[in-house]
């Protein structure tokens, strides 16, 4: 391209300039004692005016390296089209503007799933550092407040998971030790403020300052919350908005048939319940945890057989070997549900009661009224030999 551009510049200079350049070159050769070759006897004389420039560029080390790279290039066979990619492509002809916009990522759907999984694993808090950073009772109290406050303010579950993840990542970066309640409240409001900024417009119906002051009962100045937000961002290296378990819940449920409205709400209920148990919520990859809650939702609501296959196909797009821990994760989520619903763990009862109240609403299809099956059947997911 550079050769063509320089050649074009030479042609724009006019034929007179090219002619004078040739005459000067001929005079220079005669002055040096070398006879000029007759016109037409040498191929060089028949080249256009920009040929010398093209020769120097094509023979440059950069071009030689480019030719070497071209010679090493091998053809990579195209991977087979996934069902998720086909699903997004099918949205291109629908009437909904949002669905047609989603169709634009069809060619990248598979790589997006892998990227989400890699980013989630990279940025989620280290479990032992999180457990050591604060008493378990303080973390449960914070989560309990988030569920109640976000429910009253009608904030989305996306914002809830964002705020919880930011707080856990921040805690994992903090040295163990006592922290004053004032600093804890500032950090909590800063995480809420940040999650609302990163969230959808549905969560920004009111001015942010008004929301933060209302949640803090006007006890903490808004400027202090903003300063705490800046400090939080510095501690997290300004890496926020990272994938949460809720991101995978939404992605993995896209292609599952909407056969029962309670299915998705139950999976969301179980995923939010897992927040109270850090060893469960961060002990498994978030894609596996989300798939486990979906699998239990499929089992409880008597899903069609094909729904389990769709779930496993899309989970496999997240990476190799992610399915290996799916069964154990399903069993752990089910065990937590049994323990909470049976009121066998007094420490999580407050959180479970408030979460159950939230999911008992018609908007969540009364999902918390469903009871954990005994035993949990996973035959649809793993075959008749595994129940």
N, C-alpha and C positions, 0 to 999 in steps of 0.2 A: 504493500500500500504506500509506503514511503517513497519507493521508486516511482510509482505512478504520479504521486502528488508533485514530486520534484520535476518530473518530466512535463507535467502540465504547466508548472511555473515557467519552465524554459520555453515552452511553446507560446506562452502568453507574451513573452518578451518580443515577439515579432520575428519575421524572417530576416529582417535586416541585421538584427543582433546576431543571429546564428551565422549569417554570411560573414560578418566581420570577424567573428570568432574563428571561423575556418581559415580566413585569410591570415590572421595573426599567427595561427598555428603553423601554416605553410611557411611564412616568413621566418618563424623561429627555427624550423628545420633547415631551411636554406642557410641561415646564418651560422648554424652549427656545423656546416660542411657536409651534411648528409643530404643526398639528393632525394627530392620528394618523389614518391611513387606516382606513376601515371594514374589518372582518374579512372576508377573502375577496376584497377588491377588488384586491389586489396579489399578484403571483406570489411575491414574496419571502416573504410571510406564510405561504404554503403550503409552503415548503421545510422540510425537517427541521432539527433543531437544529444539526447539524454542517455545514450547507450553506455557511455563511460560511467555515468552515475549508477546506472542499474548494475553494471558489472561489479563495481566496488561494493555495493550493498549486498548483492547475492553472494559474493565471495567473502563476506565478513564473517568473523567467528560466530556471531549470533545466528546467522543463517545456517552455518555449518552445524551448529548445535541443534537447531530446529530440524534439519534434515535427519540428524541422528535419532532424535526423538520420534520423528515420523516413522523411521525404519523399525523402531522398537515397538511401535503401537500394534497391539493385537486386538482382534475383535472379541468383544465380550457378549456372550449370548444373553438375550433379553430374558429376564425372569418372568415366569408365568403371571398373568394378570390375576390378582387376588379378588376375592368376592367383595371385599370392602371397596376396592377401586371400582369395580363394576357398579356397586351401589351408588357411589357418588356420581358416576357418569350418568346413571339413570335419572338423576335429579335435574339434569340440564333442560329437560322439556316440561317440567312442571310449572304450574302457575305461580307458585310462591316465589317472591323475590329472594327471600332468605335461603330457600332450598337451591335456587339457581346459583346463588353466590357460593354455596357449599360445594356445588359441582365443580368449581374451578380448581379445587385441590385434589381432584381425582387422581391425577398422575403422580401425586406426592403422598398419597394416603399411607402407603406402606412405610415410607421413610419417616413420616411424621410420627407414626406409632413407635418406631424404634428410637427416634430422637426424644420423644416424651419420656420413654422408659430410661434412657441413658441420663437425661437431665434430672429426672426424679431421683435416681440412685446417687447422682453426684451431689445434689444439694440437700437431700433430706438429712436431718440431724443424726449424729452418731448416738446410738442408743445408750451406751454406757455413760457418755458425757451428759446426756439429757437427764438420765436417772440420778446422777450424782449432783446435778446442778441445783436441785430444789427438792423440798419434801414432796412426796406424792400427794399429800392432802392439799397443799397449796395449788398444785397443778390441777387437781380435780375441781377445786373451788373456782379457779379461773375458767375452766371449760364450762362449768355449770353456769357461771355468769354470762359467758358468751352465748350459750344456747338460749337463755332467758331473754337477754337484751336484744339479740338479733331477731328473736321471735316477736317481741313487742314492737320493734321497729320495722318488721317485715323485710328484713334484709335477706338476700338470697343465700342458699347453702354454699354457693361458690365463694362468697365473701366470708362465710363462717370458716370454711376449710383454709382459705388464704390467711385469715387472722390467726388461726390455731397453728398453722405451719410456721408463720413468721415468729410467733412467740416461742415455739419449741426450738427453732433454729437459734434464736437469740439467747435462750436459756442455755443451750448446749455450748454456746461461745462464752458464757459467763462463768467465772471462777466460783466454785462452791463457797457458800458462806451466807450469813444473814443479810437480808435486804430489807430496807425500811418499806413500810406499806405505801408511803408517798411515792417512792421511786417505782414500786411495782405497779401502782395505779397509773403513773405516767407512761410506763412502758406498755401497759395494756391498752390505754387509749391511743397511744402512738401506733400500735399494731392495727387497731381498728381503723384509725384514720388512713393508714397506708392501704389496707385492704379495700376500703371504699374508693380510694383513688384509682386502684388497679382494676376495680370491678366494673360492672356494666352500668349503664345509665339508669337502670331500674333502681339501683341502690343509692342514687344521687338525686332523689326527689327534693331534698331539703339542703340548704347551705351547709357545708361541712362544719363550719364553726358552730352553727346552731346544734348540729347533731352531737358533736363532741362535748359541748358544754352541757347538753341535756344528759348524755350518758354519764358524765362526771359530776352531775348535780351541781355544776358551777363551783366546785371546790378546787379544781385545778385550772389555772389560767390557760387559755388556748395557746399562748406563746410558749409556755412550758411544754405543752404537748408537742408542738412543732419542733422544739429543740430536742426533745426526747426522740422524735421521729428521725431527725438528722443523725443523732448518735446511734440509733438502731441501724440505719442504713450504712453507716461507716463500719459498724461491727460485722454486718453481713456482706461487706464488700460491694454494696449497691446491687447485689444479685437478688432481686425479688421477683415476684410473679412466677416462681418456679412451679412445675406441675405438682398438683396435689392428688390424693387418692380419688377425689371427686372428679377430676379430669378424666381418669380412666373409667370411672363408673359411667360417665356420659358417653365416652367413645365406644366402650364395649357393648353398650346397650342400643346403639344406633340401629343395627340390623335385626335385632331380636323382635319377632312379631308382637304387636300390642294385643295379646290375647286376653290379658287380665290387668286392669289398672292398678291392682295392688302390688303387682310384681316389682315395678320400679321403686315404689314408695317403701316397700319392705327392704329392698337392697340398700336404699339410702338410709333407712333407719338403722340397719345393722352396721353400715359403714360409719355413721356418726357415733354409734355406741362403741365402736372400736377405738375411738379417740381417747376414751378414758383409760385404756390399757396400753401404755407405750410399747411394751414388749410385743404386743400383737400389731399395733398400728405401724410401727417402724421395724419390726422384726422380719417382715416379709416385704418384697417389692410391692409398691403400690398398685401395680397392674394386677398382681396375683391377689392382693387383698380385695380389690374391687371385683375381680372375677369370682372370688369365693362368695362374696355377698350376693352377687347376681345368681350364682349357681344355687345357693340356698333359697333365694326368692323363686327360682324356677321350680325347685323341688316342692316347696310349700304350696305353690299355686297350681300344681299339676300342669306344667308346661308341655307343649307338644314336643315330640322327640327331636325334631329338627332344630329346636332352639338351643339345645346343648351343643350340637355340632357347630352352630354359628358362633357361639361363645368361645369355643376352643380354637376355631380357625382364626378369629380376630386376636385372641390372646397370643397366639403363636407369632403374630406379626411384631410383637414387642421385642422379640429376641429369642435366641436359642436357649433351651433348658428352662425357660420361665415356667413351664407347666409342671416341672418336677415337684414343686412344693405346693401345688394347688390343693391336693387332697388334704394334706396336713393343715393347711390354712383354713379350709372349709370346716374341718373338725374343731379347730381352735375358736373360730368365730361362733360356731354352734354352741360350744361349751360356754363361752361368755354369755351368750343369749340365754341359755338354760340357767346359768348362775344368777343372772340379773332378774329374769322373769320369775324364778323361784324364790327370789329375795334371800338368796344364800350368802350374799356378800354385802354386809352393812356399809362398807366403805363407798360403794358405788351407787347406793340406793338413791341418794339425792339427785345425782346426775341422771340416773335411769328414769326416775319419776318425772322430772322436767322434760326429758326427751320423749317419754311416752305421752305426756300431755300434748306436746307439739304434734306428734304423728297420729294422735287420735282425732285430729281435725279432718273434716271432709276434704280439704285441699290435699291431704296426704292419704286419702282413701282409707282412713281408719286403720292404717297398717300396724299400729302398735297393739291392736286387739288380737292380731294373729299370735298363736302360741307356737313355741318351738316343737317340732315333731320329735317323737322319741320312738325309735332311733331315727337319725337323719339318713335318708336314702339318697345315695349318690349314683344309683344304677344308671340313670339317664346320662350322667356325665362321664362315668368311667366304665360302664358296662355292667352286666348282671353280676359279675364276680366280685364287684366292689360295692357294697351297700352300707 
